Amino acid sequence: MKMAVGAISMRELQKISAGAIQALPHPVPIKNGTATVGVLVPAHSVSRDYLRKVFALLEEAEAKRTPEEQRAIDEVLAARGIE
């Protein structure tokens, strides 16, 4: 499956093989439309500096969430038994 390495859509995620995940050169965001809903981290070594950058971007995105967005996320997680 050929995919952009910048991001993976939810649709692509459903179809991606384990080999394709391991072949990713670095962690990539999982997108649902324009929203980033997760990060796919292939099981191979990644530099700590790169991981720091990825987590900094995640924290930055979290800081920009509106209270309504956070409530929606909390509701989805709670419905799945994740606190």
LINWOKA-V802098 format. One record per residue. N is the residue number from 1. D_FIRST is the distance of its C-alpha to the first C-alpha in whole Angstrom. Layout:
((N/D_FIRST) (N/D_FIRST))
This chain:
((1/0) (2/4) (3/6) (4/10) (5/12) (6/15) (7/14) (8/12) (9/13) (10/14) (11/12) (12/9) (13/11) (14/12) (15/8) (16/7) (17/8) (18/11) (19/10) (20/7) (21/10) (22/13) (23/11) (24/12) (25/15) (26/17) (27/17) (28/16) (29/17) (30/16) (31/17) (32/19) (33/20) (34/22) (35/23) (36/21) (37/21) (38/20) (39/19) (40/16) (41/17) (42/16) (43/18) (44/19) (45/22) (46/22) (47/26) (48/28) (49/29) (50/25) (51/25) (52/28) (53/27) (54/24) (55/27) (56/29) (57/27) (58/27) (59/30) (60/31) (61/29) (62/31) (63/34) (64/33) (65/33) (66/36) (67/38) (68/36) (69/33) (70/34) (71/35) (72/32) (73/30) (74/33) (75/33) (76/30) (77/30) (78/34) (79/32) (80/30) (81/33) (82/31) (83/34))
